[in-house]
């Protein structure tokens, strides 16, 4: 079957590089930097209009200047010889592995053995920056999970399967939504557990839950935040039920009949501000989704925590506020310690070839791990000339954008913030008065439930 792009140029499909339930992904002959996603059955109704809108109004790509696509956004639409929509073109991300291969210690030791904790922090930061760019343009991912993110040996990331993103477009006086039809339960927010995604209009705070899970997994040796010891008789409930109930074992006290797993890192192994954001996401955010930290706030705090990492004599990197290395302590309490990056004279270490199971070319030795471009936390709305494939873009709807209840201004940068924010979302300056923590005797924000220094419940 001959396939053409919107310029009526023949698109010759090459080798198959991936296959899912709805589509097959091919290389494109003569276009080595592109892939073609071709649907194996009739695309979902309205997908051509949805993708035309996305094509006309892409989000700002934080790493475009570095020649890397952090979002595998559609670049053209594909049609058969009967002018029927059959798929789209997108960037080809090479020498990259799924995020699962990064946060899982055993898999990472095989595919990216040079990835120490510094790389994991940089990867987490880049995931947050990418999601911030998507939200800034009014899109919602909907299906945030480990299989939809690729990571390069230099810690750059790419979000893929963008055709499943939630999109809104203006059709005359009518606002048309294209919900994200899929999702993984272990990354789904508690308020959406057990509900059908087919007609669900999601908000950015639902993405923020999945982002919190991914960051937790990256920084906590691949452990899911709701993995726990079950303290009652009978079989423990599945992860999705623990999410729905809010059984977060790292709360103080733990919420529900759960406890932190034995021989696992606790939240006190993280920088205190990171531990604070984790509890905001999974404790306060359980009943109040808007309390979940936004991607740009995650990015700022991760950057601060990354700078505070120190190295122990065994080559582990860990949070600098701790008296000793938590990974060395784990080594004493279990047989298999976390993998240590090879000792080399320069940073970062040289990587061995990627796993052959991905059918990817071997990477060249990486340069210093990369981060998204500067000023990543104030991404502007990108303007674009409307394409003939799509009508002019409407103003973002309150259904897909976070509510703008801005009633307090930051004394540091003069930016507006919602009334329930403790830290400025732009510069992270504290907005609320302090009180003394009874555990560490340090001042901590009055409105918070946990101390930002020692992480204990106030």
Number of C-alpha atoms within 10 A of each C-alpha: 5 11 21 21 17 13 9 13 10 15 19 16 19 16 11 14 14 12 14 9 8 13 18 16 22 21 21 19 14 11 14 11 13 18 26 28 26 22 19 14 10 13 15 9 9 10 17 20 15 22 25 21 23 22 20 22 19 19 24 20 21 23 21 13 10 10 7 18 20 28 28 22 23 23 18 18 21 24 21 17 12 8 12 12 21 21 28 26 23 22 21 18 22 14 18 25 24 18 24 21 22 30 25 16 21 16 14 21 19 15 22 24 23 26 27 21 22 21 22 22 22 24 30 28 27 29 29 28 28 26 24 27 27 21 23 19 19 22 24 27 27 29 25 25 22 21 16 15 21 25 24 22 29 22 27 24 33 26 24 19 17 18 19 20 23 23 22 24 22 16 13 10 7 8 11 13 16 20 20 22 16 14 18 16 20 20 26 24 24 23 15 15 19 12 9 11 17 11 12 16 18 20 23 25 25 23 24 30 23 24 26 26 25 26 25 22 22 25 21 22 18 19 20 17 24 24 20 22 14 18 11 10 6 7 7 15 10 12 18 19 17 21 24 17 15 22 25 25 25 24 22 15 12 15 16 16 14 22 20 20 16 11 12 17 18 15 22 19 20 24 25 22 19 23 24 24 24 25 26 22 25 29 24 18 22 23 12 14 22 22 21 27 25 24 26 22 23 28 24 19 17 24 17 14 21 21 12 14 19 16 13 13 8 11 17 20 21 23 22 18 17 14 7 13 20 20 22 16 13 16 13 11 13 11 8 10 14 16 17 17 20 15 13 10 7 8 12 21 19 21 20 17 18 21 17 10 7 14 10 16 13 15 18 12 15 17 13 14 18 19 21 24 15 10 8 19 20 14 20 12 13 13 13 11 9 14 13 10 14 19 15 17 17 13 9 15 13 11 13 20 18 16 12 11 11 13 10 16 15 19 12 13 12 12 14 17 20 16 14 16 18 19 16 23 24 18 16 15 14 17 22 18 11 14 16 14 21 12 13 12 12 14 15 21 19 17 14 19 18 23 26 21 20 21 25 21 17 15
